[in-house]
Amino acid sequence: MAHDDPDVRRLAELEERLKKARGPAKVIEQDTSQSKMGIAFRLVIELLAGVIVGGGVGWALDRVLGTSPFLLIVMFLLGVAAGMRNVLRAAREMDERQNRPPG
């Protein structure tokens, strides 16, 4: 009885015409990779964190121990080395994630 209703039949025909007019359904793929700006910010923050922490620890130790500026210089250089190590590790991690086969 419902299939014989003219309104139901007209709605079904309208739906078919709309499907043909729209064409095949398009699947929008989201790009989950990080933007280049985001990658650059992350790498800069990785480097700055090591430098700032190393310099801050060196400065604090110099104030406490009275060895100014020796520990500041040493810890600053260690901070630079640690920051570079973190940058390389983060870049390697991002590269592996990007080049990983799907699935």
C-alpha positions as CSV (number, residue, x, y, z in Angstrom):
1,M,0.0,0.0,0.0
2,A,2.8,2.4,0.8
3,H,4.5,1.7,-2.6
4,D,1.3,2.6,-4.4
5,D,1.1,6.1,-2.7
6,P,1.9,8.7,-5.4
7,D,3.8,10.9,-2.9
8,V,6.1,8.1,-1.9
9,R,6.8,7.3,-5.6
10,R,7.5,10.9,-6.4
11,L,9.9,11.2,-3.4
12,A,11.7,8.1,-4.6
13,E,12.0,9.5,-8.1
14,L,13.2,12.8,-6.8
15,E,15.8,11.1,-4.7
16,E,17.1,9.1,-7.7
17,R,17.3,12.3,-9.8
18,L,19.3,14.0,-6.9
19,K,21.7,11.1,-6.7
20,K,22.3,11.3,-10.5
21,A,22.8,15.1,-10.3
22,R,25.2,14.9,-7.4
23,G,27.3,12.2,-9.0
24,P,29.4,9.8,-7.1
25,A,30.0,10.5,-3.4
26,K,33.3,12.2,-2.8
27,V,35.3,11.1,0.2
28,I,37.3,14.0,1.7
29,E,40.6,12.8,3.0
30,Q,42.0,14.8,5.9
31,D,45.6,15.6,5.8
32,T,46.8,14.4,9.2
33,S,50.4,15.3,8.6
34,Q,51.8,18.3,10.4
35,S,52.1,21.6,8.5
36,K,55.5,22.9,7.7
37,M,55.0,25.8,10.1
38,G,54.1,23.4,12.9
39,I,57.2,21.3,12.2
40,A,59.4,24.4,12.2
41,F,57.9,25.7,15.5
42,R,58.4,22.3,17.1
43,L,62.1,22.1,16.1
44,V,62.8,25.6,17.2
45,I,61.2,25.0,20.6
46,E,63.2,21.7,21.0
47,L,66.4,23.7,20.5
48,L,65.4,26.7,22.6
49,A,64.3,24.5,25.5
50,G,67.7,22.9,25.8
51,V,69.6,26.2,25.5
52,I,67.4,28.0,28.0
53,V,67.4,25.1,30.6
54,G,71.2,24.7,30.2
55,G,71.9,28.4,30.6
56,G,69.5,28.7,33.5
57,V,71.0,25.8,35.4
58,G,74.5,27.2,34.7
59,W,73.5,30.7,35.9
60,A,71.9,29.3,39.1
61,L,74.9,27.1,39.9
62,D,77.3,30.1,39.3
63,R,75.2,32.2,41.7
64,V,75.2,29.5,44.4
65,L,78.8,28.4,44.0
66,G,80.3,31.8,43.1
67,T,82.1,30.4,40.0
68,S,80.8,33.1,37.6
69,P,80.8,32.7,34.5
70,F,82.4,29.3,34.2
71,L,79.4,27.0,34.9
72,L,77.1,29.3,32.8
73,I,79.3,28.8,29.8
74,V,79.7,25.0,30.4
75,M,76.0,24.4,31.0
76,F,75.0,26.7,28.1
77,L,77.2,24.6,25.7
78,L,75.7,21.4,27.2
79,G,72.2,22.9,26.6
80,V,73.1,23.6,23.0
81,A,74.3,20.0,22.5
82,A,71.1,18.6,24.2
83,G,68.9,20.9,22.1
84,M,70.6,19.8,18.9
85,R,70.2,16.2,20.0
86,N,66.5,16.8,20.6
87,V,66.0,18.5,17.2
88,L,67.7,15.6,15.4
89,R,65.6,13.0,17.3
90,A,62.3,14.9,16.7
91,A,63.2,15.3,13.0
92,R,64.0,11.6,12.7
93,E,60.7,10.7,14.4
94,M,58.7,12.9,12.1
95,D,60.5,11.5,9.1
96,E,59.8,7.9,10.1
97,R,56.1,8.8,10.8
98,Q,55.7,10.4,7.4
99,N,57.5,7.7,5.5
100,R,55.7,4.8,7.3
101,P,53.7,2.7,4.9
102,P,49.9,3.0,5.4
103,G,48.1,0.3,7.3
